[in-house]
Amino acid sequence: MGKTMHTFTISTHEKQSFTTLDQYLQEALDKSGVEEGVMVVYCPHTTAAITINENADPDVKKDLKVGLDDTFPNKPAYVHAEGNSDGHMKSSVVGASETLIIADGQLILGTWQSVYFAEFDGPRTRTFIVKILAV
């Protein structure tokens, strides 16, 4: 069995964005040699997240941004000194990780699904961690 833990670095270019991680996850899976198991994708940042959503229509990402901004606007009443309380809220709601099933050496995703790094306080240089467990 090959390497089963990987740390990747990406750069985000907007305050809020969704970056497809599929190519990184495939690279990690290929290097692991795991045929059956699970993959955990983890974000170690408090104003970013990992999510799974549609990758066929780019308007879905636009709508996610609008919906999250409408639900969690950055209000003057927030007292967090860095001024990014909205990013912390979005990160908490979306979540720090996703777990994927590996079967026959492939990630199991729906036809239209991709895994995204969700940035809520960019632009920044960010990392995410992939851990693969064979079963």
C-alpha positions as CSV (number, residue, x, y, z in Angstrom):
1,M,0.0,0.0,0.0
2,G,1.2,3.5,-0.9
3,K,0.9,6.8,0.9
4,T,-2.4,7.3,2.6
5,M,-2.2,10.8,4.0
6,H,-1.7,13.9,1.9
7,T,-1.7,17.6,2.5
8,F,-2.4,19.8,-0.4
9,T,-2.1,23.6,-0.8
10,I,-4.3,25.8,-2.9
11,S,-4.7,29.5,-3.5
12,T,-8.1,31.1,-3.4
13,H,-8.7,34.2,-5.4
14,E,-12.0,35.7,-4.1
15,K,-13.6,36.5,-0.7
16,Q,-16.0,33.6,-1.3
17,S,-15.3,30.7,-3.7
18,F,-15.8,27.0,-4.4
19,T,-12.7,25.2,-5.8
20,T,-13.1,21.7,-7.2
21,L,-10.9,19.2,-5.4
22,D,-11.6,16.2,-7.6
23,Q,-8.2,16.1,-9.3
24,Y,-6.3,16.3,-5.9
25,L,-8.5,13.5,-4.5
26,Q,-7.9,11.3,-7.5
27,E,-4.1,11.9,-7.2
28,A,-4.2,10.9,-3.5
29,L,-6.3,7.8,-4.3
30,D,-3.9,6.7,-7.1
31,K,-0.9,7.1,-4.8
32,S,-2.5,5.1,-2.0
33,G,-3.3,2.0,-4.1
34,V,-6.4,1.4,-1.9
35,E,-9.2,-0.5,-3.7
36,E,-11.8,-0.6,-0.9
37,G,-12.1,1.9,2.0
38,V,-13.0,5.5,2.8
39,M,-11.4,8.9,2.1
40,V,-11.7,11.7,4.6
41,V,-11.2,15.2,3.2
42,Y,-10.5,17.7,6.1
43,C,-10.2,21.5,6.2
44,P,-8.0,22.8,9.1
45,H,-9.3,26.4,8.8
46,T,-12.1,28.2,10.7
47,T,-13.3,30.3,7.7
48,A,-13.3,27.6,5.1
49,A,-15.0,24.3,4.6
50,I,-15.3,21.1,2.5
51,T,-18.6,20.2,0.7
52,I,-20.0,18.0,-2.0
53,N,-22.3,19.6,-4.6
54,E,-23.2,19.7,-8.3
55,N,-20.4,20.3,-10.8
56,A,-22.4,20.3,-14.0
57,D,-23.9,23.8,-13.9
58,P,-21.6,26.6,-12.7
59,D,-24.7,28.6,-11.6
60,V,-25.0,26.3,-8.6
61,K,-21.8,27.7,-7.1
62,K,-23.1,31.2,-7.8
63,D,-26.4,30.4,-6.1
64,L,-24.6,28.9,-3.1
65,K,-22.6,32.1,-2.7
66,V,-25.8,34.3,-2.8
67,G,-27.7,32.0,-0.4
68,L,-24.8,31.9,2.1
69,D,-24.4,35.6,1.9
70,D,-28.1,36.2,2.4
71,T,-28.2,33.8,5.3
72,F,-25.0,35.0,7.0
73,P,-24.4,38.6,6.1
74,N,-21.4,40.3,7.9
75,K,-23.3,42.6,10.3
76,P,-21.8,45.6,12.1
77,A,-23.2,44.2,15.4
78,Y,-20.7,41.3,15.3
79,V,-17.9,41.8,17.8
80,H,-15.1,39.5,16.4
81,A,-12.2,41.8,15.9
82,E,-11.1,40.4,12.6
83,G,-14.4,41.3,10.9
84,N,-14.9,37.9,9.4
85,S,-17.7,36.5,11.6
86,D,-19.7,35.6,8.5
87,G,-16.9,33.4,7.3
88,H,-16.8,31.6,10.7
89,M,-20.6,31.0,10.6
90,K,-20.5,29.7,7.0
91,S,-17.6,27.4,7.9
92,S,-19.5,25.9,10.8
93,V,-22.7,25.3,8.9
94,V,-21.0,23.8,5.8
95,G,-18.6,21.7,7.8
96,A,-14.9,20.9,8.1
97,S,-14.9,17.6,6.4
98,E,-16.5,15.1,4.0
99,T,-16.1,11.3,4.0
100,L,-16.2,9.4,0.7
101,I,-16.5,5.7,-0.1
102,I,-13.9,4.0,-2.2
103,A,-15.0,0.9,-4.1
104,D,-13.1,-1.0,-6.8
105,G,-10.4,1.7,-6.6
106,Q,-12.8,4.5,-7.4
107,L,-14.4,7.3,-5.4
108,I,-18.2,6.9,-5.2
109,L,-19.7,10.2,-6.2
110,G,-23.1,10.9,-7.9
111,T,-23.1,11.7,-11.6
112,W,-23.2,15.4,-11.1
113,Q,-21.2,15.6,-7.8
114,S,-17.8,17.1,-7.1
115,V,-15.9,17.8,-3.8
116,Y,-15.3,21.5,-3.2
117,F,-13.0,23.6,-1.0
118,A,-15.3,26.4,0.2
119,E,-13.5,29.7,0.9
120,F,-15.3,32.2,3.0
121,D,-12.5,34.7,3.9
122,G,-10.2,34.9,0.9
123,P,-8.2,35.4,-1.0
124,R,-5.8,33.2,0.8
125,T,-3.3,30.3,0.6
126,R,-5.1,27.3,2.2
127,T,-4.4,23.7,2.9
128,F,-6.6,20.6,3.1
129,I,-5.8,17.1,4.3
130,V,-6.8,13.8,2.7
131,K,-6.6,10.6,4.7
132,I,-7.4,7.3,3.1
133,L,-8.3,4.2,5.2
134,A,-8.4,0.8,3.6
135,V,-11.0,-1.7,4.8
